Amino acid sequence: MSDAGDHKKAGRRRLEYASNGGAKCVGACVSAGTKIGQGELRLGVLIDYDNGNTGFIWRHWGCVAPVFIKNTKRYFEKADEIEGFKDLRPEDQEKVRKAWAEGKVADEDIPESAKKPTGAAARDPVVSQDKAKSSIAPKASSWHCRSCLRDPCHQPTATTCGHVFCHR
């Protein structure tokens, strides 16, 4: 890391196990907005809110997109340098190292709620009344603003990297 600014940004990533199952996933995949279960591996980014406070936003480990890994590599030479890595179980450390080397999370680590549909569900997301309730399409109410924390977003808009905000 070349300067203090890079160092500050680097400390803004954290790997850990969800402590209470209350955090929502903010990944740009289908599961955005679903809760991360207690004890599940997650990756967080520390963000600054307009009011001067800071807090982490979290992704299921399986919802970490390749572009997120690529961008994180700008601040870390090895996955082992990410805060919290050393506290992970050996098998999860290996998952993270493998994803780091391959540039993507392993398919088996992607939660069911984030998997793309296949077969009839891919052609028609509302295959039956039961499946309609667990439709793969995100509902507007599942989008909460990363800036003002409004849930749901008011006139949602998204950045090119997939973060959703209220349009202001």
C-alpha positions in Angstrom: 0.0 0.0 0.0 1.5 3.2 -1.1 -0.1 5.9 1.1 -2.2 6.5 4.1 -5.3 6.7 1.9 -4.8 3.2 0.6 -4.2 1.9 4.1 -7.4 3.5 5.3 -9.4 1.9 2.5 -7.7 -1.5 3.1 -8.9 -1.6 6.7 -12.5 -1.2 5.4 -12.8 -4.9 4.5 -13.6 -7.6 7.1 -14.3 -11.4 7.0 -16.2 -12.9 9.8 -19.0 -15.2 10.9 -22.4 -13.5 11.3 -22.9 -12.9 15.0 -26.7 -12.8 15.2 -28.3 -13.3 11.8 -29.7 -9.8 11.6 -27.6 -8.3 8.8 -29.0 -8.2 5.2 -26.9 -9.2 2.2 -26.1 -6.3 -0.1 -24.6 -8.4 -2.8 -25.6 -7.4 -6.3 -27.1 -10.9 -6.9 -30.6 -12.2 -6.4 -30.2 -12.6 -2.7 -29.6 -8.9 -2.0 -31.6 -8.0 1.0 -31.9 -11.6 2.4 -30.6 -12.0 5.9 -27.2 -13.6 6.5 -27.8 -16.4 9.0 -26.0 -16.6 12.3 -22.6 -18.2 12.0 -22.5 -17.9 8.1 -19.3 -16.6 6.6 -19.6 -13.0 5.4 -17.5 -10.2 3.9 -18.1 -6.6 5.0 -17.1 -3.2 3.8 -17.0 -0.3 6.3 -18.9 2.7 4.9 -19.3 6.3 6.0 -22.8 7.6 6.4 -23.8 11.2 5.7 -24.4 11.8 9.4 -20.7 11.1 10.2 -21.2 7.5 11.5 -19.7 4.4 10.0 -20.9 0.9 9.8 -20.4 -2.3 7.9 -22.5 -3.5 5.0 -22.3 -7.3 4.5 -22.5 -9.9 1.7 -22.9 -13.6 2.1 -19.5 -15.1 1.2 -21.2 -16.7 -1.8 -22.5 -13.3 -3.0 -19.1 -11.8 -3.4 -18.8 -10.9 -7.1 -15.7 -11.4 -9.1 -15.4 -7.6 -9.5 -15.4 -7.2 -5.8 -12.5 -9.6 -5.4 -10.7 -7.8 -8.2 -11.1 -4.4 -6.5 -10.1 -5.8 -3.1 -6.9 -7.1 -4.7 -5.8 -3.5 -5.3 -5.3 -3.1 -1.5 -4.1 -6.6 -0.5 -1.4 -8.9 -2.0 -2.9 -11.9 -0.3 -6.4 -12.8 1.0 -4.7 -13.6 4.4 -4.2 -9.8 4.9 -8.0 -9.0 5.1 -9.1 -8.2 8.6 -10.6 -11.2 10.3 -9.0 -13.8 8.0 -6.9 -15.3 10.7 -10.0 -15.9 12.9 -11.7 -18.1 10.3 -11.8 -21.9 10.4 -9.0 -23.5 8.3 -11.6 -24.8 5.7 -13.0 -21.2 5.3 -9.5 -19.8 5.0 -9.0 -22.2 2.2 -12.3 -21.1 0.5 -11.2 -17.5 0.6 -7.7 -18.3 -0.7 -9.1 -20.3 -3.6 -11.5 -17.5 -4.5 -8.7 -15.1 -4.3 -6.5 -17.2 -6.7 -9.4 -17.9 -9.1 -11.0 -14.5 -9.0 -14.4 -15.8 -8.1 -16.2 -17.6 -5.3 -16.7 -21.3 -5.8 -20.1 -22.3 -7.2 -20.8 -24.5 -4.2 -20.5 -21.5 -1.9 -23.2 -19.5 -3.6 -26.4 -19.6 -1.5 -29.5 -21.1 -3.1 -31.2 -17.7 -3.0 -28.5 -16.3 -5.3 -28.4 -19.0 -7.9 -29.8 -18.3 -11.4 -32.8 -20.4 -12.3 -32.6 -23.2 -14.8 -35.2 -25.1 -16.8 -38.8 -24.0 -16.6 -38.0 -21.4 -13.9 -35.5 -19.7 -16.2 -38.2 -19.3 -18.9 -41.0 -18.4 -16.6 -40.1 -17.1 -13.1 -43.6 -17.7 -11.9 -43.9 -21.4 -12.6 -46.4 -22.0 -9.8 -48.1 -20.2 -7.0 -45.6 -21.6 -4.5 -42.6 -20.5 -6.5 -44.2 -17.1 -7.0 -43.7 -16.5 -3.3 -40.0 -17.4 -3.6 -39.6 -15.8 -7.0 -36.0 -15.3 -8.1 -36.7 -11.7 -9.1 -35.9 -9.2 -6.4 -38.8 -7.3 -5.1 -38.7 -3.5 -4.7 -39.2 -3.9 -1.0 -36.0 -5.9 -0.7 -33.9 -2.9 -1.8 -32.8 -0.6 1.0 -30.9 2.5 0.5 -27.2 2.3 1.4 -27.0 6.0 2.0 -30.1 7.0 3.9 -31.0 3.5 5.0 -34.6 3.9 3.9 -36.3 0.5 3.4 -37.6 0.3 0.8 -35.7 2.7 -1.4 -37.7 5.7 -2.7 -37.3 5.8 -6.5 -34.4 3.3 -6.4 -31.4 3.8 -8.7 -28.3 1.7 -9.0 -24.6 2.4 -9.6 -22.7 0.5 -12.3 -21.4 -1.9 -9.6 -24.9 -2.7 -8.4 -25.3 -0.7 -5.2 -28.9 0.6 -4.8 -29.7 4.1 -3.5 -32.7 6.4 -3.3 -32.7 8.7 -6.2 -32.0 12.2 -4.8 
